Amino acid sequence: MIERSDRTPLPRAFFDRPVLEVAPELLGCTLTRLTGAGLIELRLTEVEAYAGEADPGSHAFRGRTKRNDVMFGPPGHAYVYFTYGMWHCLNVVCGPEGRASGVLLRAGEIRVGADLARKRRFSARHDKELAKGPARLATALAVDRTLNGSDLCAGATAPLSLSYGHPPTPDQVRSGPRTGVGGDGAHHPWRFWIEGDPTVSPYRAHVPRRRAT
């Protein structure tokens, strides 16, 4: 049985708070992607928090650049980046304007528009894998750099939006180290997920890259 979602849009004030408050409360929220081909809705099941210039794992750790500029802007906007020369990842900007922080949307359950997501995620063995991981989520929802800076508080007619959805109970929420983060930020328990949900991605520790000899 699929619970009925609360489609009330998340207000700007929801995101204008410390990132470690926002991140776990995004679990269960509904991410809506309006495409030319139709609507896709996803219930968030896994996220990661990044605390900007105070966080060695964040893109903003060394300050403002052209790439991370959106992270310093108003809260409630999308920060989309391109990684490994092939994948996009979707983040939500949090905190007061001028202080970069954000939440990486790592995984979710597609509840509306799975047929559209399958066309983009044709390698998925079943629907639970459509958005199981940040690159898969972005691919399934047709998210790329053209959506960087999109206002997620603009309502249902916007390309991307977030609503309250159906939150998990407190006993279902777990936290632990972030996936693939090394160095001083490796052990921060800033990854949050819904315990037992099959769409949550597996944890992988950081593996240092070896230089070619």
N, C-alpha and C positions, 0 to 999 in steps of 0.2 A: 504493500500500500504506500503510495506517495503522499506525503503530507502536503496540505495546502500551504503555499508560500504567501508571505506578507509582501505585497508588491509596492509598499510604501518606499519611495526613494530615500536613500541615506542622505541626510542633510550635510552641508559643508562643515558644520560644527562637529559631526562625528569624526571627521578626519583631522580636525584642528586640535589634536591632542597628542601626547607622547606616543611614539610608535609602538611601544610595548603594551599600551592600553588598547590601541586600535587593532593590532594584529590578531589576537585571539578572538576578538569580537567580530572579525570578518568571517570566521568559520560559520557555515550555514547560510551566509548571505547569497543572494542571487546576482550573478553577473550576466547581464543581457547584452548580446551582440546583434545589432541590426545590420544585415547585409543586403545587397541588392537581390540576392536569391531567397532571402527570408530571415526568420528570427531563430536565434540560438540562445538557450538559457542554460546556465550552469550553476549548480550549488557548490560553493567553495568548501573543500574538505581539508586543504593543507596550504599553509602560508609560512613565510619567513620574514622577520623584521630586520631592517638595516638602519642603523642610527647615524648615518651621515658622517660628518667630520670627526665624530667621537668613536667611530667604528672602523677598525682596520679592514673589515670585510666589505665595506660599502664602496660603491663607485665614487662617492663624494668625500672619501677620507682625506684626499690631498687637495680638496678645494673645488671651486667652481670651474667647469670647463664647458666647451660647446656641447659635448656629448651629454653631460649630466645636468645641464642648465635647468631643465624642467623640475628637477628634484628640489630646487631652491624657490620654486614658484608657489602659487597658492595651493593649499591642500585640496585633495579631492580630484586631482588630475592624474592622467595616465603617464607613466614614464616607461617607454618601450625602448629596449636596446637590442642590438644585434650581436650575437656571440658565436665564436668558433667559425665565423665566416659562412654560417648556414642557418642559424636558428634565431628567432625572436623570443623575448621574454617580456611579460607584462607586470608592471608594478603600479602601486597606488601611492601617490605622494601624501605624506602626513606632516603634522606639526605646523607651527607658524611659518608664514612666508619669510624667506631669507635664511632658514635653518633647515638644511636638507635631511630628510629621512623618508623612508618608504617601506612598503610591504610587497614582497614578491609573491605573486599568486601562483602557487606551485601545482595545485591539482584540484579537480572537481568532478562532479557527476553531471553529465549533460542530460537534462530532463526534457528539454524541448529542442527540436531541430537536430536530433542525432543523425538523421539521414543526410543533412547538409554537412555535418562534421565528418561523417564517414567518407565523403568524397575527397576530403583533404587529408584524412588520416586513414588511407586505404590499407596501411600495413597493420593496423590494430586488429588483434585477433577477436576481440569482442568489445562491446560498448564501454565496459569498465576501464578499458585502456585508452579511450579516445582522448582524455585530458589528464592522464596519469603522469605528471611531470610538467615543469614550466614550459619547455619548448613544445611539448605535445599540446598543452592547453592553448598556447598562442596559435599554433598551426590549426587546430580544430576550429578555433573561433575566427580565423582569417585576420589575425592581428599582426601588423607590421609597423614600420616606422612612420607610415602616413598617419597613424593614430597617436603618435607621440604628442603629449600635451592635451589630449582630448579631455573634456570636462565630464567626469563620471557622475556629477550631480545635476546634469542638464535635463534629466527626465527620459522617459521611455522612447522618445523620438530621436534621441542621440545615438550615434553609432555604438557607443559603449556606455553602460550605466550600471549602477549598483543599487539594490534594494535590500530590505531587511531579510527576506527569505524565511528560512526555518532554522533557527539556531539550535545547536546541540545542547544537551543538558551539561552542567558544569563537570559532572563526573566522566563525561565522554571526551573531554579535552585533555590532550597530552602535550608535553613540550620536551625538547631535546636539542642537541647541537644541530647547527645548520648543515645542510648537505654541501659537500665539496669546499667548505671554507677552511683555510689553513691559517697559520701564523697566530697572532695574538687574539684573533676573533674566533678561533676554531671551537672553543669550548662554551661559548655563549649559548644558553638553552633557548634560543630565539626562533626555533622552528616549532610551529603549532599545528596539530592535526586532530582529526576526529578518530578516536580509537576504534579499530575494527572495520573502518570503512574501506572497501576494496579498491577505491579509486586513489587512495593515498600512495604516493611513490615510495619506493624503498630507500632507506637512508644509505648514503655512501660517504665515507670519510674522504677528506682531501688527500690526493696523491700528488706529491711534488713532481713537476715535470723535469725530465732529465735532458740536459743539453747534449746535442749531438757532438760526437767526438770526431 
